Amino acid sequence: MKYQKLLSEFEGQLEALESGNGDILYKAEKGIVLVEKCIHKLQKQIVGKDFETQADEIYFFKHVKPQIFSKLIYYIRLFSIESKRPRGKDVAQVKYLQQQIDKLQTFFNDNLEFYNYYRRGAMSMDEQYFVRGNRDLRMPLESFHFLIDDQFSTCQDGTVSTIMAYDMLIVYLRKEVDDLNNNMEPTKNTPMEKPSKLFWTGSKTDLIELLYALHTSKCINGGTVDIKELASHFEYFYNVDLGNYYHTFIDIRSRKSSRTRFLERLIEMLNQRMESLEE
């Protein structure tokens, strides 16, 4: 099977995404799109075709497919976790993230027998677990719609993918918890301790439109600032809670008429002001 070139291209695309600009929700969303495209390409190479040997089939479903499918599970779960992550006090964020880690750990406990089999590198059940045609009703929910195709799935390749994905998620979440704990050291005489006297009196949607425009323009910190950090800055200085600003941005993107109506209104009003001064 000629899937090595596809794997190399896929890894290069993900590396470029992870090292590029953009907040974690943006990367998760883009990652999902990249992985789904790769899975469909891989599916076309496998479905309806026979492997040269059973060992090749086992290797593909035990090691190759999970490399890609685990990334889909990872990005979908990451998007869900981060989109619901509380903002504000670090203590609340740490509590939430720790709860997510505990939920992920529960999966390992619920699948302990197979988890131990996979972790110790056992092979005695590979013919049952990683050859097509052997079904198992205890398949994880993370199997999604791709595993409906019997020609592109075995009873446990989805479980391997989930183990790999949850390992990556736990590493990410623990790092976030460590960073937050380090930030909770008390600081004195910082400008942020003084509350702002400014209040945003327009709509939150308009402010979020402005927020994303500034972030996209890369005119703050040369484009290296995270959208989450920029949103927190706006909230603090304008005494406003932007809520789930990423979902609001999705609503802005789906507008049928002008998607940048607030920015266009700003341009119109500024032009009117300059024209009135010239009269």
N, C-alpha and C positions, 0 to 999 in steps of 0.2 A: 504494500500500500504506500502510495506516495503522499504521506501526510507530514513528513519532516519539514519540507519547505513551508507549508502552511503554519506549522507550529513556530518556526523561526520568525516569520512575518508577524504572527500574532504577538509573540513576546516582544518584538521591537515596537509594535504599536502601543502595547500596554506600558512599556518603559517610557515612551515619549509622553504618554498621557500622565503618568504618575510624576514625572519630572517637570512637567509644564506648569503654567499658571492655572489658577482656578481653585475654587474652594472644594471641599470634600464632596458636597452634594453634586456639584457639576461633574467632578471626576467619576463619581459613582454612576451618574446617568449616562455619561459618555462610555464608561466601561461596559455597561449593560449592552449598549448598542454594538460595540466592538465584539463582545463575546458572542452575542446572538448571531452575528454575521459569520463568525468563524465556525460556530457549531453547525450552521446550515451548510457551509462549504464542506466541512468534515463529514457531515451526514450523507452528502451526495457521493462521497468517495467510498462510503462503507455499505450503505443500504443496497441490497440486492446483489452483493458480491461476496464471494467466499474468501476466507483467509487461506493462505497456503498450508498452514498447519494449525492445529488447535492451540499450540503454544503461542503462535502469533496472535490469535484471537484473544487469548487470556491476557497477554501483555498489553494489547491495545486497550481492553476494557478495564484493566487493573491499574495501568500506569499512564497511558496516553490521553484517553478521553477525560479522565478526572483532572488532568492538568488544566484543561480548558473549562470544563463544566464547573469546577470548584470556583473559578473566577466569577461565573454568573451568580452562583449562590452568594458568594462574598459580596459582590457589588449590590445585589438586591437587598440583602440583610443590612449592609452598611448604610444604604440610602434610607431604609426604614428606621434604623436606630438613630441616625443623625438628624433626620427630619423631625423626629419627636423629642429630640434632646432638649431639656430645659435650658434656658439661658438666664443669666443673672448670677446668683451666688454660686461660687465654686463648690461649696458643700453639697448643694442640690444636684449639681452635675455629677460629682463623684458618686453620690448615692445611686443615681440613675444608671450610670455606666457600670457600676459594680453589679447592679441587678441584671443588666444585660449579660455580663460575664457569667453570672450564676445560671441564667437560662441556657446559655450555650453549653455550659458544663453538664447540665441536665441531659442533653442529647447523648453525651458520651456515656453517662450512667445508664440511660435507657437502652443503649446499644452496646453494652459492655462486652458481651461475648464476641461479637464481630470486631469491636474496637480492639480487643486484645489480640485477636487473630491477625488483624491487619498490622498492628503495631509491632508484633514480634516477627513479622516477615514470614508467617506460615504460608504453606502452599498446598496442604493436604486437601482443602476444600475448593481450590481454585476452579476446578472443572464444574463444580456446582454453582459457584458464585459469579464466574466471569466468562461463561459460555452462553451464547444466546439460546433462548428457548426454555430456560429454567426459571420459572416465575416464583416470586415470593410475595405473599400478601402483606408482609411486614415492611414494605418499602417506605422510606421516609417521605414526608410531604414535600421535601425539597426536590423531588424528582421532576416536578413541573410537567409540561406537556410533551417534552422531548422523549420521555421514557414510555410514551404510549406506543411508539414505534418499536415493535419487537426486533426489528432488524438493526436497531441502533441502541439497544440496551440489554443489560443483563440484570439479574436480580439484586446485585450489590454494587455496581459501579457508581450508582447515585449515592450510596452510603459512603464510599471512599471519597467522593467529591465533597460531600458534606463535612466529613472529618477534616479534610484539607482546608475547606473554606472557614470552618469554625476555628481552626488553629490560627489562621491568619487574622480573623476578627478578634480573637482573644489577645493576640499580640498587639494589635492596633489599640484596642480598648484599654489595655493595661498601660500602654504608653501615654494615652490621654489622661488616665487617672494619675499617673506619676507626675505629669506636667502640671495638672491642676493642684495636686498636693504641694508641689514646689512653689506654686504661685500664691498659696495661702499663708505664706510667711508675712507677718504684719509689716507694713511700711509706714513711715512717718513723713509728714511734711511734703506729701506729693500733691501736685495740682489737682488730681482727680478727687481728692477728699472734699474739695469745695464744690457744692452743688451748683449746677448751671441755673441761671435765671431766665434762660431762653426756653420757649415752648413752641413746638410745631403745631400750628393751628390749621394746616391744610389736611388733606386726607392722607392716611397711611400709605395708600396705594401710590399716590403721587410721590411721596418721599422714597418709597422703594424703587420706583422708576428712576428717580434721580440717583439713588444709591448705586444701582446697577450700571447706570450711564457713567458715573465717575469711576467705578471699578473697571469697567470695560475700556475706558479711555487711558488707563494706566498712568494717570497724572498724579497719583498719590503713591509715594514711596517707589516710584518707577514701575508700578504695576505688581509689586511683590506682596502688597498687603492682602490678607485673606478677607473674603467677603464677610465672614462672621465677625472679624475684628472691626471692620468698617461699620457694620450694622450696630455693633455695641457702642461704637464711638458716637454714631448718630443718636442712638437711644439715650445715651448719657447727657449729651450736650443739648438735646432738644426735648428732654423729659417726655419721651414717648416710648411705648412698647410696640415694636413692629410685628410682634407675633411670629407666625410662620412665614417669614418673608420670601422663602424660596417658593412656597406654594402660590403666594401672591404673584411672584414673578412668572410662574407658569400661566396664571390667569391673564397677565398682561400680554404674554406671548400669543395667547389664543384669541385675542381681540379680533373681531371681524373687520372693524374699521381701522383707524390709525392706532398702531400699537404704542406710539410715543406721543400720545396726546398732551401729556403734561409738559414735556420738553418743548413741543411745538408751541404750546401756549406761552411758555417762558420766552421763547424767541420772539413771538408776536408782541408780547407786552413790552419787552425791552426795546424793540424797534419803534413801537409807538412812543415810548418815553423819549428816545433820542430824537425822533422826528418832531415831537412837541417842543423840545429845547431849541430846535433849529428855526422854529417859526418866529 
